[in-house]
Amino acid sequence: MGKKNKKNRIGVVYSTNPDYDYDYQQGESEESLPENQQKLRVFIDRKQRKGKEVTLITGFVGPEEDLKDLGKHLKSKCGVGGSVKDGEIIIQGNHRDRIVELLKEKGYTNTKKSGG
């Protein structure tokens, strides 16, 4: 099959149904909840990190871009590294109290500490 005959069909390998209509909506995006309706949980995690502590922020509802922007803001304010993976923000080190304060200042009023 040459390149000119290929179609952009992500996730469909083959269908035996002659009436099958492939309707992939690529433009769909998840809508972000307002900051005051987000139920964020902030907790410390050490599992599978060789005993190193990280601060996890979970519960964000919205597009990946907004989550990355929030993660970048928190990392810069805490002065540490981290990443955004699988709908979670991972901040290196134990910064739970500081992050809860930063989130509440930013408008995420429904933010709580979680865990021990």
N, C-alpha and C positions, 0 to 999 in steps of 0.2 A: 504494500500500500504506500503510495507516494504521499508526500507532504500536502499536495493540493487536495487530496481526497479525505484527509483527516478532518474530523470535526472536534470542537472543544467539548468533549463529553467527559467531565470529571466524575469518576466513580462508577460509570457504566461500562461493563466489559462487553456483554453481548446479550441480546434479547431475542428469543425465538418467536415472540408475538409480532405478527406482521402489522398490527394496528397500534403498536407501542409508540407513544409520543413522548420523547424526552423533553421535559420542561424543567430545566435547572435554573433557579433564580439566583444568579450570582450577585445581584445588587442588594439582596436582603442584608440588613444589619440590625443588630440588637440595639434597642433603645436604652439609653441610660436613665436610671431613676434620678430624681433630684437628690442633692447631697443630704438633705434632712430626712429623706426616706431610706437611705442606704443603711443596712444593718451590718456594720463591719465588726469583726471580732479580731482582737489583737492578742497573740499569745507567743510564748517562748517555746522553741522546739530544739531538741538535741538529738532526735532519732536519726540514725544513719548519717550523722555528720561528724563522727569520731569525737563526740563529746563537746564539740564547738556549739555555742549558742547562736541561734538566729531568731529574729522576730518575724512572725508570720502575720500577715493581714489577709483575712478571708472574708467572703460574703459580698464582694463587689458585683453589682449587676450593671452591665453596660458593655460597650465595645472595648476591644483590646487596646485601642489607642488611648482611650481615657484612663484605663488602668495603668498603662505605661507612663503616661504623664504624671499621674498621682505617685507612682513609684519613683520616678525621677525627682519629683519635688521632695518626697520624704528622704531619699538618699542624700540629696544635697543639703537639706536642713540638719540631718544628723551627722553629716561628714563621713559617711561610710559607704561601702559598696553593697551590692545586692543585685537582685534580678526579679523579673516578672515571668512566672511560669504557671501554666495550668490554672489561670484565674486567681493566683495568689501573688502577693508581693512578699519577697524574701529580703529582709534587711539583715546584714551581718551584725552580730553582737546583740546584747541585751539592751534594747532601747524602747521597751514597751511603754513605760510611763511617758516618755518624751513624744512618742508617736501618737498616743492617745490625745495628748494636749494639742499637737499639731493638727490632727484630724478634726478636733472640735473647733479649733480656730478657723479652719478652712470651711466649716459649715456642716461637717458630718456629725450631727448632734446625737445620732443613735449609735455611737461607737462605744464598745465595752471591752474591758479586759476579760480574757478568758483563760482558763487553766489555773494552775496553782501558784 
